[in-house]
């Protein structure tokens, strides 16, 4: 339908050499075997809805279609699900199997659109619809699944400031690059076992008091499987509600491994294109590539960046993260840079900029 457009092609031809095409064939074959096994184990199809955003003329709707196990009656998993999904171990999210290229119906504001999920079962779609600013609800349903609702925040044309934040080592204290701790944080811990970065939630709350119309976007290289756990962490630690823009691991249509850096760059460029009247306050850390990504973005779009806040990792965190990134000299930067190990220091740096 012409009311919806995909942010990425649904099933473009696989490019590359024979080995690369063979890898895709093997990947699809393995996923097919997982689907057969899941159906044999009586997994049920489920549509998962994620929070979206948009303007008064369109909305970006996000979701995923998977086969997932049904909790055994009386089990701890069922009890957890019935009580707000608390205490659910991270590995449970990775037992689901994506249903590829299935049709999904979306309804919002009286408009209906049909799209297809991608290779990873993900729906990332723009629906053309006229809506007033504020919160709205989109309904998503794939064949054989119950309809689910997704919150969508429509940004006012008068809004001038938005917030984009990384997650790992920025709002959540973690050590993702170290393999063992990455596996532990992703597959074993639940959101109760993850520690929030001191002062950042308070800082974001203060920013939204001063700028109540500001949208919040959490832009991370984390996998979509972790979205439910991350959403619960955000709520539990009193961070503001916001859209999660995550990615998937593994093969893409033109490369062996999906690039997290490209994912961040692409979405920042998209935000600048979608909201040319807005400036963004960017939060990241100096343990991976946020500084380089934000610096490149600020050079290309100086009018789209209000300030860049970088959380400085401690010496111990830096060792676990594989070292600090190159801080560099930002004296010639077109936008202000603020470095601090916590939210209180960032707030102090933002005050002279009249953002707090």
matplotlib code that plots the C-alpha trace (Angstrom):
import matplotlib.pyplot as plt

x = [0.0, 1.2, 0.4, 3.5, 7.1, 9.9, 13.0, 15.0, 14.2, 12.4, 14.2, 16.7, 19.0, 22.0, 25.2, 28.8, 30.7, 29.5, 30.7, 28.7, 25.5, 26.2, 26.4, 23.0, 21.6, 23.0, 21.6, 18.1, 18.3, 19.2, 16.4, 14.0, 15.1, 14.7, 11.1, 10.3, 11.7, 9.8, 6.5, 7.2, 7.7, 4.4, 5.9, 3.3, 3.5, 3.7, 3.8, 6.0, 5.4, 8.1, 7.7, 7.8, 7.9, 6.8, 5.6, 2.1, 2.1, 3.8, 4.9, 7.7, 6.2, 8.5, 7.8, 8.9, 7.2, 8.6, 7.7, 8.1, 7.7, 4.5, 5.2, 4.2, 1.2, 2.3, 6.0, 8.2, 8.2, 4.4, 4.4, 6.9, 5.0, 1.8, 3.6, 5.0, 7.7, 10.1, 12.9, 13.0, 16.5, 18.0, 18.5, 14.7, 14.5, 16.9, 14.9, 12.4, 12.7, 12.0, 9.3, 10.7, 8.9, 5.5, 2.7, 1.9, -1.2, -0.8, -3.6, -3.2, -5.4, -8.0, -5.3, -4.5, -1.4, 0.1, 3.9, 6.2, 8.7, 12.3, 14.8, 15.0, 11.2, 11.6, 9.0, 10.5, 7.9, 6.8, 3.0, 1.5, -1.1, -2.3, -2.1, -1.9, 1.3, 1.4, 1.1, -0.9, -1.4, -0.7, -2.1, 0.1, -1.0, 0.6, -1.3, -2.0, -1.1, -3.1, -3.1, -0.7, -0.4, 2.6, 3.0, 3.9, 5.1, 4.2, 6.6, 5.1, 6.4, 7.2, 9.5, 13.1, 15.1, 15.3, 17.5, 19.4, 21.2, 23.4, 22.6, 25.6, 28.1, 26.0, 22.7, 23.6, 26.9, 28.1, 31.2, 29.9, 33.1, 34.5, 33.2, 32.4, 30.7, 28.8, 27.4, 26.6, 24.9, 22.9, 21.9, 22.0, 21.1, 17.7, 17.0, 17.1, 20.7, 21.8, 23.1, 22.0, 24.7, 24.6, 22.7, 21.8, 18.1, 17.9, 19.5, 17.1, 14.2, 15.4, 15.8, 12.2, 10.9, 12.6, 11.6, 8.5, 7.9, 11.3, 11.3, 13.8, 15.5, 17.7, 20.1, 22.1, 24.0, 22.3, 20.1, 16.3, 16.1, 17.2, 14.5, 12.0, 14.8, 16.1, 12.6, 12.1, 15.5, 14.6, 11.2, 12.6, 15.4, 13.0, 14.6, 12.1, 10.1, 11.6, 11.8, 14.5, 16.5, 18.4, 19.9, 20.3, 23.5, 24.8, 24.6, 23.2, 22.4, 25.9, 28.3, 29.3, 28.5, 26.1, 27.9, 26.8, 28.6, 26.8, 23.5, 24.1, 25.3, 22.3, 19.7, 21.3, 21.2, 17.6, 16.6, 18.3, 16.4, 13.1, 13.2, 15.3, 13.9, 15.3, 18.5, 19.6, 21.3, 23.6, 24.6, 27.3, 30.5, 34.2, 34.5, 33.6, 32.9, 30.4, 32.8, 33.8, 30.2, 28.9, 31.8, 31.2, 27.5, 28.2, 30.6, 27.9, 25.0, 26.2, 22.8, 21.2, 23.3, 22.7, 25.5, 27.4, 27.6, 30.2, 30.3, 33.9, 34.6, 36.5, 39.9, 38.4, 35.6, 38.0, 40.1, 36.9, 35.9, 39.2, 40.4, 39.2, 38.5, 40.5, 39.1, 40.7, 40.7, 37.2, 38.1, 37.3, 34.1, 30.9, 29.0, 29.8, 31.3, 30.8, 32.8, 31.9, 31.7, 28.1, 24.9, 25.7, 28.8, 27.0, 24.2, 26.8, 28.2, 24.8, 23.8, 25.8, 24.2, 20.7, 19.5, 18.7]
y = [0.0, 3.6, 4.5, 2.7, 2.6, 0.4, 2.0, -0.8, -3.2, -6.3, -8.9, -7.4, -9.7, -10.9, -9.4, -10.7, -13.8, -17.4, -18.0, -15.0, -16.2, -19.7, -18.2, -16.6, -19.9, -21.6, -18.9, -19.2, -23.0, -22.9, -20.5, -22.8, -25.7, -23.6, -22.7, -26.4, -27.3, -24.4, -25.5, -29.0, -27.8, -25.9, -22.4, -19.8, -16.9, -13.5, -9.9, -7.7, -4.0, -1.4, 2.3, 4.5, 8.2, 10.5, 13.9, 15.2, 13.7, 10.3, 7.8, 5.3, 2.0, -0.7, -4.3, -7.9, -11.2, -14.3, -17.8, -17.9, -20.5, -20.5, -20.4, -23.6, -23.0, -22.4, -21.9, -19.0, -17.7, -17.5, -15.8, -13.2, -12.5, -12.0, -9.5, -7.0, -9.3, -8.7, -11.1, -12.6, -13.8, -12.3, -15.6, -16.2, -13.4, -15.3, -18.5, -16.9, -17.6, -14.8, -15.4, -14.0, -11.9, -12.4, -9.8, -7.5, -5.2, -1.8, 0.5, 3.9, 7.1, 5.3, 4.4, 0.8, -0.4, -3.8, -4.4, -7.4, -8.2, -8.5, -11.4, -11.0, -10.7, -7.0, -4.4, -0.9, 1.1, 4.7, 5.1, 8.2, 9.5, 12.8, 13.0, 15.8, 16.0, 13.8, 10.1, 7.7, 4.0, 1.8, -1.7, -4.4, -7.9, -10.7, -13.7, -16.2, -13.7, -11.6, -7.8, -5.8, -2.1, 0.2, 3.7, 6.3, 9.8, 12.4, 15.4, 18.9, 21.1, 23.6, 21.3, 22.5, 20.1, 16.3, 13.8, 10.9, 8.6, 5.5, 2.7, 0.6, 2.5, 5.7, 5.1, 1.6, 0.6, -2.4, -3.9, -5.1, -5.4, -8.1, -11.4, -13.1, -10.1, -9.4, -12.9, -12.5, -9.2, -10.3, -13.8, -14.2, -10.9, -9.5, -5.8, -5.8, -6.9, -4.0, -0.8, 2.7, 5.3, 7.7, 10.9, 10.4, 9.6, 12.8, 14.8, 13.6, 14.3, 17.8, 18.3, 17.2, 19.5, 22.4, 20.9, 18.8, 18.4, 16.9, 13.4, 10.8, 8.3, 5.4, 4.6, 1.5, -1.3, -3.9, -6.6, -6.4, -9.6, -7.5, -4.8, -6.0, -6.2, -2.8, -1.3, -2.7, -1.3, 2.1, 2.1, 0.6, 3.2, 6.1, 7.1, 8.9, 6.8, 6.8, 4.8, 2.1, 1.9, -1.3, -3.7, -7.4, -9.4, -11.5, -11.4, -8.5, -8.4, -7.0, -7.8, -10.6, -8.8, -5.9, -2.7, -1.1, 2.1, 2.3, 1.7, 4.7, 6.9, 6.0, 6.7, 10.0, 11.1, 10.0, 12.1, 15.1, 14.6, 13.9, 16.9, 19.6, 22.2, 20.4, 20.3, 17.1, 16.7, 13.6, 11.3, 8.7, 7.4, 7.3, 3.5, 2.7, 4.8, 7.4, 10.3, 9.7, 9.1, 12.2, 14.3, 13.4, 14.1, 17.5, 18.4, 17.6, 19.0, 21.7, 23.3, 20.0, 19.4, 21.4, 19.7, 16.4, 14.8, 12.1, 9.9, 9.3, 5.7, 5.0, 3.3, -0.1, 0.3, 1.4, -1.8, -4.0, -2.0, -2.4, 1.2, 4.7, 6.1, 9.0, 12.1, 14.5, 18.3, 19.8, 23.4, 23.8, 21.9, 23.8, 22.4, 22.2, 19.0, 18.1, 15.3, 13.9, 10.5, 11.0, 12.9, 15.6, 16.7, 16.7, 18.9, 21.4, 21.6, 22.1, 25.0, 27.7, 26.5, 27.5, 23.9, 23.4]
z = [0.0, -0.6, 3.0, 4.3, 3.2, 4.6, 6.0, 4.3, 1.4, 2.6, 0.5, -1.9, -3.9, -1.9, -3.4, -3.1, -4.0, -4.0, -0.5, 0.8, -1.0, 0.4, 3.9, 3.4, 2.2, 5.2, 7.5, 6.0, 6.2, 9.8, 10.6, 8.7, 10.9, 14.0, 12.9, 12.4, 15.8, 17.4, 15.9, 17.0, 20.5, 20.2, 20.2, 19.5, 16.9, 18.5, 17.3, 19.5, 19.3, 20.1, 20.9, 17.8, 16.9, 14.1, 13.0, 12.4, 8.9, 9.4, 12.1, 12.3, 13.5, 14.9, 15.7, 15.3, 14.5, 16.2, 17.4, 21.2, 23.9, 26.0, 29.7, 31.6, 33.8, 37.4, 36.4, 37.5, 33.9, 33.9, 37.3, 36.1, 32.9, 34.9, 37.2, 34.8, 33.3, 36.2, 37.0, 33.5, 32.6, 29.5, 27.7, 27.4, 24.8, 22.6, 22.5, 20.1, 16.4, 13.8, 11.3, 8.0, 5.5, 7.0, 6.4, 9.2, 9.4, 11.1, 12.2, 13.6, 13.5, 11.3, 8.7, 7.9, 6.1, 5.3, 5.2, 5.3, 8.1, 7.0, 7.2, 11.0, 11.5, 12.1, 11.0, 10.5, 8.6, 8.0, 7.8, 6.3, 8.7, 10.0, 13.8, 16.4, 18.6, 21.6, 22.4, 20.1, 19.8, 16.8, 16.5, 14.9, 13.9, 11.9, 10.7, 13.5, 16.3, 18.7, 17.9, 20.1, 20.8, 20.3, 21.8, 19.2, 20.1, 17.5, 17.7, 17.4, 14.6, 17.3, 19.1, 18.9, 21.1, 21.3, 23.2, 21.6, 24.1, 23.8, 26.4, 27.3, 29.5, 29.0, 30.9, 32.0, 33.7, 31.7, 30.2, 26.9, 24.8, 27.2, 25.9, 29.2, 30.7, 27.5, 27.6, 31.3, 30.9, 27.8, 28.6, 32.4, 34.2, 34.4, 34.5, 38.3, 38.2, 35.9, 37.5, 36.2, 35.6, 38.6, 38.0, 34.4, 35.0, 37.2, 34.5, 31.8, 34.1, 34.6, 30.8, 30.2, 32.9, 31.0, 27.6, 28.1, 24.4, 23.7, 22.3, 23.7, 21.4, 22.7, 19.9, 20.6, 18.9, 21.1, 19.5, 19.1, 21.3, 24.3, 23.7, 26.4, 29.0, 28.1, 28.1, 31.6, 32.8, 31.5, 33.3, 36.5, 36.8, 36.0, 32.7, 30.4, 28.0, 24.5, 21.3, 21.1, 17.9, 18.1, 15.5, 14.7, 14.7, 11.8, 8.1, 6.1, 2.3, 1.5, 4.4, 6.7, 10.0, 10.7, 11.6, 14.8, 13.9, 10.5, 12.4, 14.6, 11.8, 9.6, 12.2, 13.2, 9.5, 9.4, 12.4, 10.9, 7.6, 9.3, 11.7, 10.1, 12.5, 15.6, 17.5, 19.3, 22.6, 22.1, 25.0, 24.7, 26.3, 25.6, 25.7, 22.1, 19.0, 20.2, 20.1, 16.5, 15.4, 17.1, 15.9, 12.3, 12.6, 14.2, 11.4, 8.8, 10.7, 13.1, 13.3, 14.3, 17.5, 20.7, 22.6, 23.0, 26.5, 26.9, 30.0, 31.0, 32.0, 35.1, 34.9, 35.8, 33.3, 30.6, 31.1, 30.8, 27.7, 26.0, 26.7, 26.1, 22.7, 21.4, 23.2, 20.8, 20.8, 20.3, 20.5, 16.8, 17.0, 15.9, 19.0, 22.8, 24.2, 27.8, 29.6, 33.0, 34.7, 35.9, 35.3, 37.9, 36.0, 32.7, 34.2, 35.4, 31.9, 30.4, 32.6, 30.8, 27.5, 28.9, 28.4, 32.1]

ax = plt.figure().add_subplot(projection="3d")
ax.plot(x, y, z, "-o")
ax.set_aspect("equal")
plt.show()
